[in-house]
């Protein structure tokens, strides 16, 4: 593992270790996978405008999210069924996040329950929520997350139906028989039936509420005192509605490019959402982050922090808890170096002027003197 020098190297190693069905489930996107590639490519089109001759001997990358102090603006996104990647699954990820002093978000569709993850020890944890047709299931789940010490709910709002993931259809993806969706085990909802296409798509069609709307956000606020983040916003219009609904924050997300193909990369949609939020609530980003430079670019465009998903499951597959720890450390080190080389000593010094994007007007230079 000493030979691994960047986050992307874990993916090819994970591909060697995982079955085709499991690797494809974690790696693939929807339909033509244009957005999957664009989530990465869009970062590469944003360039730096570094400032020089600034004393960067001390750099502070700590921040706070919803009032919780964390070591860096890099957090863990919810990714489902992590025991498909490694026997320790969400346990290992929870311990790695805690050791790194950052936040882990647990998926509704985790292969370890909220109680099991809480049993790994202290840590700041958020719970990602899918809204099931049976609201009693949702209420039970939210109450369990509260009791287990989870600090916020990340409500996924971009999945009234599952996106068309052709790899899963070809592979007839199904949760391996030795695993269950642990949070639903006692509710007869923990297993996934085999299907002629994707077992997950069939499961979602049967259980997830397609009628989910803004009034359900209001309903959720009546059953929990936890702050609610809305995950899956890509437009200014929805950002304004989120602010009006009184949510605690927004996660700009296209579900890892797994839902609607040909939506913009999250980094391309970020600034529009940030401007619409007008500083009233924090805006976060997930999707495509593989380098510390990506983290800096997101913060320069107004994000309060970022979440990583695939790098976690791939590093988990390769080296368990140690792999996830190493991914978090590499991103942290790269981000700190990017700050130093850009002339920024704290997160508040990272500004829009530190980057140039392909949608910016050209910088006008003063006319040279004769």
Secondary structure, 3 states (H helix, E strand, C coil): CCCCCCCCHHHHHHHHHCCHHHHHHHHCCCCCCHHHHHHHHHHHCCEECCCCCCCCCCCECCEEECCEEECCCEEECCCCCHHHCCCCHHHHHHHHHHHHCCCEEECCCCCCCHHHHHCCCCCCEEEEECCECCHHHHHHHHHHHHHCCCCEEEEECCCCCCCCCHHHHHHCCCCCCCCCCHHHHHHCCCCCCCCCCCHHHHHHHHHECCCCCHHHHHHHHHHCCCEEEEEEECCHHHHHHHHHCCCCEEEECCHHHCCCCCCCCHHHHHHHHHHHHCCCCEEEEECCCCCHHHHHHHHHCCCCEEEECHHHHHHHHHHHHHHHHHHHHHHHHHHHHHHHHHCCCEHHHCCHHHEECCCCCCCCCCCCCC
